[in-house]
Amino acid sequence: MKKSFLVKFSFIVLIIMILTSCGKKVENSETLQNEQNEASTKKFVVGFDAEYPPYGYITEDGSYAGFDLDIAKEFCSRAGYEFVAQPIDWDSKDLELNSGNIDCIWNGFTITGREDDYTWTFPYVDNSIVFIVNADSDIYTKDDLSGKIVMAQAGSTGLTALTEDENNKDLLSTFASLEQTPDYNSAFMNLEAGSIDCVSVDIGVAKYKLSNSDGKFRQLDDIVSKEQYAVGFKKGNTKLRNEVEKILSDMWKDGTISKIANKYVDYALPSMLCIGDYVE
């Protein structure tokens, strides 16, 4: 009787062990499959300045938007990547890129003066650096900036155009000072407060601020410099650059880039597109 009970008990334990083992195998198999599925969708991490409208910025609901992010998102959709928008400190962009925290810098990123520092796509936007002052300012030309305080974003071409362009060397020497700020929102807050006299800024950002400031600011006719925007990759990363270029070409030919640019017509983006000069 005892032997019979022990045999039955042992059989039941054996069955439970088999079922538990099978369950774990199924669970482990499902986990592995999920991990493989996640791995098969590669992330494409776009480094951008979250306070650089209309190319990249934070909306009222806290999400990220902008012309460059719209294009990057469409690229990812076509290439099979998971799009990740990663806001960065613009002054630390090289560290972010070289450490692998981001795959590219795609946010009104200027080639001019940085030609040999990154692996670039072809240009897609012609840009200009302009001066913005308060609407009631007595500054009307760049000559009126003599003795004035001018501000630009740290690490920006708005700063580089004034400090490294020989054509602006004499102009720079007339300023009371040239100040730097981490982002353009701070620059325009300082301008409105009267603690500075002028902001050196990309025309796309300028147009955005002018159209959203209720007439508080004014743009000078004088152009600081002209430049072009492209997507910048870590030096030598031609594989990913070529993949982006191929799909950007397709997006230009099928009208997608123009359609996206038309969303930002108030910021002069449609007229600034130059990608057609580089796509066969």
CORTAZI-V241540 format. One record per residue. PHI is phi as a letter, one per 30 degrees, with the letter a starting at -180 (NA if undefined). PSI is psi in whole degrees, -180 to 180 (999 if undefined). Layout:
((PHI & PSI) (PHI & PSI))
//
This chain:
((NA & -45) (d & -41) (d & -43) (d & -43) (d & -42) (d & -39) (d & -45) (d & -42) (d & -43) (d & -38) (d & -42) (d & -44) (e & -42) (d & -43) (d & -44) (d & -42) (d & -40) (d & -45) (d & -42) (d & -42) (d & -43) (d & -42) (d & -43) (d & -39) (d & -43) (d & -45) (d & -45) (d & -38) (d & -42) (d & -40) (d & -45) (d & -41) (d & -42) (d & -41) (d & -39) (d & -39) (d & -40) (d & -40) (d & -30) (d & -20) (c & 98) (d & 145) (d & 143) (c & 106) (c & 115) (c & 118) (d & 130) (a & 160) (d & 116) (d & 1) (b & 47) (b & 60) (d & 150) (c & 11) (d & -38) (a & 132) (a & 170) (c & 129) (d & 175) (d & -28) (d & 5) (j & 0) (d & 168) (c & 141) (b & 176) (k & 162) (e & -51) (d & -39) (d & -35) (d & -44) (d & -44) (d & -39) (d & -41) (d & -39) (e & -48) (d & -39) (d & -40) (d & -31) (c & -10) (i & 24) (c & 157) (d & 118) (d & 129) (b & 117) (c & 117) (c & 103) (d & 140) (b & 160) (d & 119) (e & -32) (d & -13) (c & 18) (d & -37) (d & -41) (d & -43) (d & -41) (d & -48) (d & -24) (d & -11) (i & 7) (d & -27) (b & 157) (c & -24) (a & 168) (c & 115) (b & 85) (a & 73) (h & 48) (c & 120) (d & 130) (d & -45) (e & 122) (i & -8) (b & 19) (e & -40) (c & 5) (c & -18) (b & 168) (c & 119) (c & 150) (d & 176) (d & 157) (d & 151) (b & -13) (b & 134) (d & 128) (b & 156) (b & 148) (c & 130) (b & 169) (c & 135) (b & 134) (b & 171) (d & 149) (e & -35) (c & 14) (d & 154) (c & 12) (c & 122) (b & -22) (b & 168) (d & -25) (d & -25) (d & -4) (d & -3) (e & 126) (i & 9) (c & 162) (c & 120) (c & 145) (b & 145) (b & 161) (d & 138) (d & 133) (i & 6) (c & 164) (d & -18) (d & -33) (d & -46) (d & -39) (e & -31) (d & -31) (c & -23) (b & -16) (d & 120) (e & -29) (d & -20) (c & 8) (d & -46) (d & -38) (d & -45) (e & -38) (d & -16) (d & -16) (d & 148) (d & -40) (a & 158) (c & 110) (c & 157) (c & 150) (b & 150) (d & -29) (a & 161) (d & -24) (e & -42) (d & -39) (d & -45) (d & -29) (d & -41) (d & -37) (d & -47) (d & -35) (d & -16) (i & 8) (d & -15) (b & 169) (c & -20) (a & 151) (b & 132) (c & 118) (a & 156) (d & 145) (d & -33) (d & -43) (d & -40) (e & -46) (d & -40) (d & -47) (d & -41) (d & -37) (d & -10) (b & 23) (b & 8) (h & 41) (i & 17) (d & -28) (b & 167) (b & 143) (c & 136) (d & 154) (d & -27) (d & 134) (c & 130) (d & -48) (a & 166) (c & 148) (a & -179) (b & 148) (c & 146) (a & 177) (c & 128) (c & 132) (c & 164) (e & 139) (e & 123) (j & -10) (d & 67) (d & -26) (d & -52) (d & -37) (e & -46) (d & -37) (d & -42) (d & -44) (e & -42) (d & -46) (d & -33) (d & -39) (d & -46) (d & -41) (d & -33) (d & -45) (d & -34) (c & 5) (i & 2) (d & -43) (d & -42) (d & -39) (d & -43) (d & -42) (d & -34) (d & -18) (d & -21) (c & 37) (d & -29) (d & -15) (c & 16) (i & 15) (d & -41) (e & -39) (d & -13) (c & -9) (d & 132) (b & 3) (e & -29) (d & -22) (d & -12) (c & -5) (c & 126) (d & 999))
//
